């Protein structure tokens, strides 16, 4: 099993209402923050040990199921 | 401004229904995956350039607002 971390964020230019609301709340608490952007992490185990084929499989999973390529960018880190 | 990435995941042992449902869907599509766990990313800009004080401020933000320390673990990466 290979551990993989997929990070999914909204594409630049799309509004991020969770980020805007969280920034507002942090400013209200006195923290001096700039832009805040939310995303998702998906940690998964893939039953394969070849890094290139793990990366290819997870890219396919992202395109088919895990991400929405119309509005989201994703990055894949092969951890072990 | 310093860029910071906060990764928030559920504590071990808590059930993760999104992960379970996604694993089931990936298996149905023919991908051989083990455990799948969901989490959140929060990318934020902090108006401070000292890494130690940025880290202290973001830890406080996590404890007060960004994470739920009862059920979640968080990690902080200072990116630039």
Backbone of each chain as ProteinMPNN parsed JSONL, in Angstrom:
{"seq_chain_A": "XXXXXXXXXXXXXXXXXXXXXXXXXXXXXXXXXXXXXXXXXXXXXXXXXXXXXXXXXXXXXXXXXXXXXXXXXXXXXXXX", "coords_chain_A": {"N_chain_A": [[0.839, -1.201, 0.0], [0.53, 2.206, -0.836], [0.805, 5.414, 0.509], [-1.057, 8.272, -0.225], [-1.535, 11.744, -0.699], [-4.033, 13.881, -1.614], [-4.596, 17.157, -2.56], [-7.068, 19.513, -2.845], [-8.121, 22.431, -4.321], [-10.019, 25.442, -4.918], [-10.127, 26.866, -8.194], [-8.153, 29.727, -9.111], [-9.701, 32.906, -8.901], [-12.304, 32.09, -8.675], [-15.025, 32.639, -6.501], [-14.78, 32.35, -2.931], [-16.648, 31.704, -0.552], [-16.573, 30.555, 2.046], [-13.952, 31.078, 2.767], [-13.954, 33.879, 2.741], [-15.794, 34.475, 4.79], [-14.488, 33.33, 6.957], [-12.131, 34.793, 7.042], [-13.167, 37.296, 7.763], [-14.115, 36.668, 10.335], [-11.693, 36.051, 11.619], [-10.379, 38.519, 11.471], [-12.131, 39.986, 13.08], [-11.544, 38.817, 15.507], [-9.131, 39.908, 15.943], [-6.872, 39.081, 14.546], [-4.408, 39.656, 12.131], [-4.936, 39.07, 9.077], [-4.556, 38.196, 5.59], [-5.712, 37.111, 2.484], [-7.916, 34.274, 2.676], [-8.271, 30.921, 1.988], [-10.209, 28.067, 1.333], [-9.914, 24.489, 1.126], [-9.847, 20.964, 0.213], [-8.623, 17.919, 1.652], [-7.702, 14.712, 0.657], [-6.75, 11.773, 1.952], [-5.367, 8.783, 0.906], [-4.925, 5.223, 0.569], [-3.204, 3.331, -1.762], [-3.178, 0.307, -3.524], [-0.457, -0.518, -4.641], [2.935, -0.275, -5.598], [4.571, 1.097, -7.285], [5.685, 4.253, -8.023], [5.111, 5.879, -10.297], [2.924, 4.584, -11.471], [1.081, 4.678, -9.408], [0.691, 7.439, -9.226], [-0.448, 7.932, -11.734], [-2.824, 6.462, -11.498], [-4.11, 7.807, -9.383], [-4.415, 10.328, -10.46], [-6.301, 9.723, -12.441], [-8.429, 8.958, -10.758], [-8.959, 11.426, -9.552], [-9.828, 12.948, -11.754], [-12.096, 11.527, -12.497], [-13.694, 11.22, -10.215], [-12.878, 12.353, -7.633], [-12.271, 15.106, -7.694], [-13.556, 18.219, -9.033], [-12.884, 19.061, -12.058], [-13.627, 21.301, -13.483], [-13.931, 23.468, -11.789], [-12.006, 23.177, -9.879], [-8.583, 22.799, -8.779], [-6.113, 20.249, -8.44], [-3.576, 18.638, -6.457], [-1.14, 16.081, -6.198], [0.48, 14.193, -3.806], [2.825, 11.727, -3.332], [3.345, 9.856, -0.595], [4.582, 7.648, 0.687]], "CA_chain_A": [[0.0, 0.0, 0.0], [1.226, 3.488, -0.898], [0.01, 6.527, 1.044], [-1.113, 9.409, -1.141], [-2.34, 12.879, -0.243], [-4.568, 14.731, -2.683], [-5.047, 18.469, -2.069], [-7.992, 20.065, -3.841], [-8.467, 23.823, -4.023], [-10.738, 26.117, -5.984], [-9.299, 27.595, -9.153], [-8.03, 31.174, -8.885], [-10.725, 33.742, -9.519], [-13.636, 31.682, -8.215], [-15.244, 33.16, -5.156], [-14.629, 31.346, -1.876], [-17.413, 32.318, 0.544], [-16.09, 30.085, 3.357], [-12.722, 31.814, 3.044], [-14.291, 35.277, 3.041], [-16.427, 34.523, 6.118], [-13.47, 32.993, 7.963], [-11.239, 35.965, 7.144], [-13.914, 38.292, 8.532], [-14.127, 36.232, 11.744], [-10.331, 36.175, 12.159], [-10.138, 39.961, 11.677], [-12.925, 40.386, 14.261], [-10.834, 38.326, 16.698], [-7.891, 40.668, 16.107], [-5.742, 38.517, 13.797], [-4.192, 40.437, 10.916], [-4.758, 38.096, 7.991], [-4.935, 38.578, 4.232], [-6.685, 36.193, 1.875], [-8.097, 32.957, 3.282], [-8.894, 30.03, 0.997], [-10.492, 26.714, 1.806], [-9.792, 23.368, 0.196], [-10.057, 19.643, 0.804], [-7.55, 16.931, 1.584], [-8.132, 13.314, 0.681], [-5.65, 10.84, 2.177], [-5.794, 7.438, 0.545], [-3.944, 4.153, 0.392], [-3.372, 2.681, -3.065], [-2.537, -1.011, -3.487], [0.502, -0.522, -5.737], [4.132, 0.325, -5.01], [5.317, 1.861, -8.291], [5.233, 5.634, -7.874], [4.528, 6.417, -11.535], [1.581, 4.056, -11.735], [0.203, 5.235, -8.352], [0.368, 8.815, -9.612], [-1.377, 7.868, -12.875], [-4.124, 5.987, -11.018], [-4.764, 8.83, -8.559], [-4.844, 11.377, -11.404], [-7.563, 9.262, -13.029], [-9.462, 9.047, -9.699], [-9.31, 12.844, -9.385], [-10.592, 13.403, -12.922], [-13.383, 10.833, -12.592], [-14.536, 11.177, -9.017], [-12.522, 13.065, -6.401], [-12.278, 16.564, -7.878], [-14.367, 18.753, -10.131], [-11.847, 19.78, -12.809], [-14.147, 22.564, -14.023], [-13.766, 24.574, -10.826], [-10.997, 22.875, -8.861], [-7.248, 22.284, -9.098], [-5.689, 19.261, -7.445], [-2.183, 18.21, -6.506], [-0.99, 14.719, -5.673], [1.775, 13.903, -3.176], [3.013, 10.321, -2.97], [4.039, 10.022, 0.689], [5.428, 6.478, 1.026]], "C_chain_A": [[0.878, 1.257, 0.0], [0.283, 4.578, -0.385], [0.079, 7.719, 0.101], [-1.957, 10.51, -0.495], [-2.743, 13.722, -1.444], [-5.061, 16.031, -2.035], [-5.858, 19.123, -3.173], [-8.364, 21.481, -3.426], [-9.254, 24.394, -5.192], [-9.789, 26.808, -6.933], [-9.28, 29.074, -8.79], [-9.161, 31.913, -9.579], [-12.131, 33.329, -9.145], [-13.835, 32.189, -6.796], [-15.21, 32.014, -4.146], [-15.342, 31.884, -0.629], [-16.998, 31.827, 1.933], [-14.84, 30.861, 3.755], [-13.016, 33.249, 3.449], [-14.883, 35.39, 4.451], [-15.408, 34.247, 7.222], [-12.497, 34.14, 8.143], [-11.883, 37.043, 8.015], [-13.875, 37.946, 10.04], [-12.746, 36.372, 12.378], [-9.989, 37.647, 12.401], [-10.891, 40.449, 12.909], [-12.254, 39.942, 15.561], [-9.49, 39.037, 16.896], [-6.689, 40.1, 15.38], [-5.628, 39.233, 12.459], [-3.886, 39.485, 9.761], [-5.191, 38.702, 6.659], [-5.948, 37.57, 3.702], [-6.72, 34.845, 2.594], [-8.823, 32.089, 2.254], [-9.042, 28.625, 1.556], [-10.261, 25.681, 0.706], [-10.037, 22.069, 0.927], [-8.794, 18.813, 0.69], [-8.219, 15.561, 1.499], [-6.874, 12.463, 0.826], [-6.118, 9.462, 1.78], [-4.621, 6.489, 0.401], [-4.24, 3.471, -0.939], [-2.56, 1.391, -3.047], [-1.617, -1.183, -4.688], [1.749, 0.125, -5.144], [4.955, 1.124, -6.021], [4.806, 3.3, -8.327], [4.55, 6.185, -9.122], [3.123, 5.879, -11.748], [0.602, 4.486, -10.644], [-0.256, 6.63, -8.758], [-0.643, 8.838, -10.769], [-2.771, 7.449, -12.408], [-4.847, 7.09, -10.237], [-5.189, 10.018, -9.423], [-6.182, 10.989, -12.039], [-8.698, 9.343, -12.007], [-9.916, 10.492, -9.511], [-10.203, 13.302, -10.527], [-11.998, 12.798, -12.944], [-14.283, 11.066, -11.396], [-14.177, 12.197, -7.932], [-12.627, 14.587, -6.537], [-13.287, 16.941, -8.945], [-13.433, 19.628, -10.976], [-12.332, 21.089, -13.425], [-13.835, 23.728, -13.072], [-12.642, 24.347, -9.818], [-9.663, 22.465, -9.49], [-6.905, 21.235, -8.045], [-4.196, 19.013, -7.579], [-2.069, 16.904, -5.741], [0.401, 14.579, -5.078], [1.822, 12.419, -2.824], [3.9, 10.311, -1.736], [4.955, 8.852, 1.026], [4.984, 5.275, 0.225]], "O_chain_A": [[1.849, 1.346, 0.751], [-0.878, 4.655, -0.789], [1.163, 8.122, -0.32], [-2.96, 10.238, 0.166], [-1.896, 14.211, -2.192], [-5.843, 16.005, -1.085], [-5.387, 19.266, -4.301], [-8.86, 21.706, -2.322], [-9.17, 23.896, -6.315], [-8.739, 27.292, -6.509], [-10.243, 29.61, -8.241], [-9.533, 31.585, -10.705], [-13.064, 34.121, -9.278], [-12.907, 32.168, -5.987], [-15.559, 30.875, -4.456], [-14.7, 32.457, 0.252], [-17.06, 32.589, 2.897], [-14.676, 31.253, 4.91], [-12.409, 33.777, 4.38], [-14.52, 36.286, 5.212], [-15.459, 34.856, 8.291], [-12.08, 34.434, 9.263], [-11.238, 37.625, 8.887], [-13.637, 38.806, 10.888], [-12.633, 36.765, 13.539], [-9.381, 37.986, 13.417], [-10.359, 41.234, 13.694], [-12.38, 40.606, 16.59], [-8.796, 38.803, 17.885], [-5.577, 40.59, 15.574], [-6.615, 39.398, 11.742], [-2.732, 39.142, 9.507], [-6.053, 39.579, 6.596], [-6.915, 37.223, 4.382], [-5.695, 34.345, 3.058], [-9.86, 32.48, 1.719], [-8.126, 28.076, 2.168], [-10.398, 25.971, -0.482], [-10.39, 22.06, 2.106], [-8.001, 18.977, -0.237], [-9.195, 15.298, 2.2], [-6.032, 12.436, -0.071], [-7.156, 9.002, 2.257], [-3.488, 6.896, 0.146], [-5.376, 3.081, -1.212], [-1.407, 1.375, -2.614], [-1.945, -1.899, -5.635], [1.636, 0.989, -4.273], [5.939, 1.763, -5.645], [3.636, 3.54, -8.625], [3.534, 6.875, -9.026], [2.228, 6.619, -12.157], [-0.587, 4.645, -10.918], [-1.436, 6.964, -8.651], [-1.567, 9.651, -10.785], [-3.775, 8.002, -12.856], [-6.051, 7.287, -10.407], [-6.211, 10.647, -9.149], [-7.083, 11.819, -12.162], [-9.808, 9.751, -12.347], [-11.105, 10.758, -9.334], [-11.216, 13.964, -10.303], [-12.961, 13.448, -13.349], [-15.505, 11.106, -11.538], [-15.065, 12.837, -7.371], [-13.029, 15.27, -5.595], [-13.804, 16.086, -9.665], [-13.214, 20.795, -10.654], [-11.514, 21.906, -13.848], [-13.516, 24.832, -13.512], [-12.356, 25.218, -8.997], [-9.616, 21.875, -10.569], [-7.35, 21.323, -6.901], [-3.62, 19.156, -8.657], [-2.793, 16.654, -4.777], [1.396, 14.819, -5.763], [0.959, 11.918, -2.102], [5.065, 10.705, -1.8], [6.02, 9.064, 1.606], [5.562, 4.196, 0.361]]}, "seq_chain_B": "XXXXXXXXXXXXXXXXXXXXXXXXXXXXXXXXXXXXXXXXXXXXXXXXXXXXXXXXXXXXXXXXXXXXXXXXXXXXXXXX", "coords_chain_B": {"N_chain_B": [[3.571, 39.686, 4.135], [2.979, 36.356, 5.115], [2.677, 33.162, 3.778], [0.61, 30.523, 4.785], [-0.192, 27.13, 5.341], [-2.775, 25.299, 6.64], [-3.571, 22.111, 7.681], [-6.254, 20.059, 8.324], [-7.42, 17.287, 9.963], [-9.559, 14.516, 10.828], [-9.405, 13.099, 14.114], [-7.677, 10.023, 14.779], [-9.597, 7.064, 14.81], [-12.091, 8.174, 14.937], [-15.133, 7.968, 13.159], [-15.377, 8.24, 9.583], [-17.465, 9.107, 7.477], [-17.607, 10.253, 4.884], [-15.191, 9.441, 3.8], [-15.515, 6.654, 3.846], [-17.681, 6.286, 2.075], [-16.568, 7.303, -0.26], [-14.416, 5.555, -0.658], [-15.835, 3.202, -1.211], [-17.043, 3.955, -3.636], [-14.769, 4.298, -5.246], [-13.742, 1.7, -5.272], [-15.852, 0.45, -6.608], [-15.476, 1.586, -9.1], [-13.291, 0.21, -9.874], [-10.79, 0.762, -8.8], [-8.093, -0.116, -6.744], [-8.129, 0.495, -3.631], [-7.164, 1.284, -0.237], [-7.74, 2.46, 2.986], [-9.585, 5.543, 3.075], [-9.467, 8.914, 3.798], [-10.933, 11.986, 4.683], [-10.195, 15.499, 4.821], [-9.574, 18.971, 5.689], [-8.21, 21.863, 4.086], [-6.784, 24.939, 4.9], [-5.681, 27.742, 3.462], [-3.817, 30.523, 4.272], [-2.916, 34.016, 4.524], [-0.682, 35.672, 6.562], [-0.067, 38.666, 8.283], [2.852, 39.153, 8.984], [6.286, 38.498, 9.475], [7.96, 36.915, 10.957], [8.785, 33.65, 11.542], [8.352, 32.096, 13.892], [6.509, 33.629, 15.362], [4.41, 33.777, 13.561], [3.682, 31.092, 13.467], [2.848, 30.706, 16.112], [0.651, 32.462, 16.195], [-1.062, 31.291, 14.283], [-1.506, 28.821, 15.425], [-3.022, 29.628, 17.632], [-5.261, 30.657, 16.241], [-6.232, 28.271, 15.152], [-6.964, 26.852, 17.459], [-8.93, 28.511, 18.512], [-10.771, 29.02, 16.45], [-10.456, 27.83, 13.789], [-10.172, 25.03, 13.801], [-11.632, 22.088, 15.329], [-10.647, 21.149, 18.242], [-11.445, 19.009, 19.783], [-12.229, 16.904, 18.167], [-10.562, 16.968, 16.001], [-7.302, 16.938, 14.427], [-4.613, 19.187, 13.744], [-2.204, 20.5, 11.415], [0.453, 22.75, 10.789], [1.928, 24.463, 8.181], [4.454, 26.624, 7.354], [4.815, 28.454, 4.554], [6.094, 30.518, 3.084]], "CA_chain_B": [[2.587, 38.599, 4.315], [3.519, 34.998, 5.095], [1.695, 32.154, 3.368], [0.554, 29.394, 5.717], [-1.18, 26.102, 5.023], [-3.244, 24.512, 7.783], [-4.238, 20.866, 7.267], [-7.075, 19.624, 9.448], [-7.965, 15.938, 9.725], [-10.203, 13.94, 11.996], [-8.548, 12.268, 14.964], [-7.755, 8.582, 14.544], [-10.615, 6.344, 15.573], [-13.416, 8.736, 14.655], [-15.608, 7.473, 11.87], [-15.249, 9.201, 8.498], [-18.432, 8.596, 6.502], [-17.262, 10.67, 3.512], [-14.105, 8.561, 3.358], [-16.057, 5.306, 3.61], [-18.498, 6.322, 0.847], [-15.672, 7.524, -1.406], [-13.697, 4.292, -0.87], [-16.798, 2.298, -1.86], [-17.203, 4.395, -5.033], [-13.52, 4.02, -5.971], [-13.7, 0.241, -5.496], [-16.842, 0.159, -7.663], [-14.886, 2.0, -10.383], [-12.188, -0.694, -10.199], [-9.517, 1.187, -8.207], [-7.801, -0.926, -5.567], [-7.695, 1.422, -2.584], [-7.398, 0.929, 1.16], [-8.506, 3.481, 3.716], [-9.704, 6.879, 2.493], [-9.841, 9.865, 4.856], [-11.121, 13.371, 4.245], [-9.81, 16.576, 5.718], [-9.709, 20.315, 5.138], [-7.031, 22.721, 3.993], [-7.039, 26.379, 4.929], [-4.509, 28.544, 3.085], [-4.019, 31.91, 4.692], [-1.805, 34.965, 4.544], [-0.594, 36.333, 7.869], [0.717, 39.894, 8.147], [3.948, 39.033, 9.941], [7.315, 37.76, 8.74], [8.75, 36.071, 11.849], [8.159, 32.332, 11.469], [7.885, 31.624, 15.204], [5.295, 34.319, 15.799], [3.341, 33.338, 12.652], [3.248, 29.761, 13.905], [2.099, 30.875, 17.369], [-0.644, 33.093, 15.894], [-1.937, 30.359, 13.561], [-1.922, 27.825, 16.417], [-4.129, 30.232, 18.385], [-6.432, 30.692, 15.352], [-6.767, 26.905, 15.053], [-7.61, 26.48, 18.723], [-10.1, 29.358, 18.771], [-11.754, 29.17, 15.382], [-10.361, 27.086, 12.527], [-10.325, 23.58, 13.995], [-12.334, 21.647, 16.535], [-9.608, 20.304, 18.85], [-12.035, 17.81, 20.41], [-12.333, 15.802, 17.194], [-9.666, 17.163, 14.855], [-5.888, 17.286, 14.549], [-4.217, 20.122, 12.691], [-0.776, 20.753, 11.259], [0.688, 24.088, 10.242], [3.145, 24.598, 7.37], [4.755, 27.999, 6.958], [5.285, 28.216, 3.191], [7.019, 31.561, 2.602]], "C_chain_B": [[3.297, 37.233, 4.222], [2.397, 34.029, 4.734], [1.759, 30.956, 4.316], [-0.493, 28.405, 5.223], [-1.509, 25.312, 6.283], [-3.973, 23.287, 7.232], [-4.961, 20.305, 8.486], [-7.67, 18.263, 9.108], [-8.648, 15.451, 10.998], [-9.23, 13.123, 12.825], [-8.748, 10.797, 14.617], [-8.862, 7.978, 15.397], [-12.005, 6.92, 15.398], [-13.865, 8.26, 13.284], [-15.584, 8.602, 10.839], [-16.176, 8.757, 7.369], [-18.153, 9.034, 5.07], [-16.166, 9.76, 2.951], [-14.612, 7.174, 3.016], [-16.841, 5.273, 2.297], [-17.615, 6.479, -0.392], [-14.869, 6.258, -1.709], [-14.57, 3.312, -1.638], [-16.937, 2.65, -3.357], [-15.949, 4.107, -5.852], [-13.389, 2.524, -6.248], [-14.672, -0.147, -6.612], [-16.31, 0.53, -9.045], [-13.675, 1.141, -10.758], [-10.841, -0.279, -9.637], [-9.302, 0.442, -6.894], [-7.233, -0.034, -4.459], [-8.002, 0.864, -1.201], [-8.193, 2.042, 1.824], [-8.477, 4.828, 2.987], [-10.18, 7.816, 3.61], [-9.893, 11.28, 4.3], [-10.626, 14.358, 5.291], [-9.99, 17.903, 5.013], [-8.35, 20.985, 5.057], [-7.514, 24.156, 4.16], [-5.722, 27.071, 4.608], [-4.763, 29.972, 3.525], [-2.74, 32.717, 4.667], [-1.834, 35.664, 5.898], [0.345, 37.522, 7.737], [1.807, 39.951, 9.205], [5.017, 38.221, 9.21], [8.167, 36.869, 9.639], [8.08, 34.704, 11.971], [7.601, 31.866, 12.81], [6.599, 32.33, 15.612], [4.126, 34.016, 14.866], [2.772, 32.008, 13.134], [2.419, 29.852, 15.197], [0.716, 31.459, 17.099], [-1.582, 32.086, 15.233], [-2.378, 29.219, 14.495], [-3.105, 28.355, 17.23], [-5.402, 30.295, 17.533], [-7.073, 29.306, 15.236], [-7.545, 26.542, 16.309], [-8.915, 27.249, 18.95], [-11.172, 29.248, 17.711], [-11.674, 28.124, 14.276], [-10.621, 25.594, 12.686], [-11.21, 23.311, 15.203], [-11.403, 20.664, 17.245], [-10.15, 19.05, 19.548], [-11.993, 16.632, 19.438], [-11.336, 15.895, 16.043], [-8.221, 17.404, 15.292], [-5.574, 18.304, 13.469], [-2.701, 20.199, 12.614], [-0.614, 22.05, 10.481], [1.993, 24.069, 9.458], [3.315, 26.064, 6.999], [5.458, 27.913, 5.609], [6.274, 29.275, 2.707], [6.845, 32.804, 3.468]], "O_chain_B": [[4.12, 37.014, 3.334], [1.311, 34.073, 5.312], [2.839, 30.443, 4.608], [-1.555, 28.802, 4.744], [-0.625, 24.73, 6.911], [-4.883, 23.415, 6.414], [-4.361, 20.102, 9.541], [-8.342, 18.107, 8.089], [-8.349, 15.915, 12.098], [-8.315, 12.513, 12.273], [-9.834, 10.378, 14.216], [-9.035, 8.34, 16.561], [-12.996, 6.245, 15.676], [-13.06, 8.163, 12.358], [-15.75, 9.772, 11.183], [-15.736, 8.111, 6.418], [-18.425, 8.284, 4.133], [-16.205, 9.363, 1.786], [-14.197, 6.581, 2.021], [-16.686, 4.347, 1.501], [-17.872, 5.875, -1.434], [-14.661, 5.919, -2.874], [-14.12, 2.673, -2.588], [-16.946, 1.77, -4.218], [-16.043, 3.716, -7.016], [-12.971, 2.127, -7.336], [-14.348, -0.978, -7.461], [-16.64, -0.116, -10.039], [-13.097, 1.318, -11.831], [-9.832, -0.904, -9.961], [-10.192, 0.373, -6.046], [-6.022, 0.164, -4.362], [-8.945, 0.097, -1.007], [-9.197, 2.508, 1.285], [-7.478, 5.198, 2.37], [-11.174, 7.538, 4.28], [-9.015, 11.708, 3.55], [-10.64, 14.078, 6.49], [-10.489, 17.964, 3.89], [-7.455, 20.709, 5.856], [-8.55, 24.532, 3.612], [-4.767, 26.999, 5.381], [-5.792, 30.563, 3.197], [-1.637, 32.181, 4.773], [-2.867, 36.178, 6.327], [1.423, 37.408, 7.154], [1.708, 40.688, 10.185], [4.685, 37.347, 8.409], [9.018, 36.135, 9.137], [6.948, 34.603, 12.443], [6.506, 31.307, 12.868], [5.691, 31.696, 16.151], [2.976, 33.996, 15.305], [1.558, 31.818, 13.201], [1.415, 29.157, 15.348], [-0.274, 31.022, 17.687], [-2.763, 32.025, 15.574], [-3.492, 28.71, 14.369], [-4.066, 27.631, 17.487], [-6.495, 30.023, 18.031], [-8.298, 29.179, 15.222], [-8.645, 25.995, 16.235], [-9.876, 26.715, 19.504], [-12.358, 29.367, 18.017], [-12.7, 27.584, 13.861], [-11.22, 24.966, 11.813], [-11.495, 24.21, 15.994], [-11.367, 19.484, 16.898], [-9.387, 18.137, 19.864], [-11.75, 15.496, 19.843], [-11.273, 14.998, 15.203], [-7.949, 17.976, 16.347], [-6.188, 18.295, 12.402], [-2.002, 19.992, 13.605], [-1.436, 22.395, 9.632], [3.04, 23.706, 9.994], [2.425, 26.671, 6.403], [6.559, 27.371, 5.512], [7.211, 28.944, 1.981], [7.521, 33.809, 3.248]]}, "name": "protein", "num_of_chains": 2, "seq": "XXXXXXXXXXXXXXXXXXXXXXXXXXXXXXXXXXXXXXXXXXXXXXXXXXXXXXXXXXXXXXXXXXXXXXXXXXXXXXXXXXXXXXXXXXXXXXXXXXXXXXXXXXXXXXXXXXXXXXXXXXXXXXXXXXXXXXXXXXXXXXXXXXXXXXXXXXXXXXXX"}
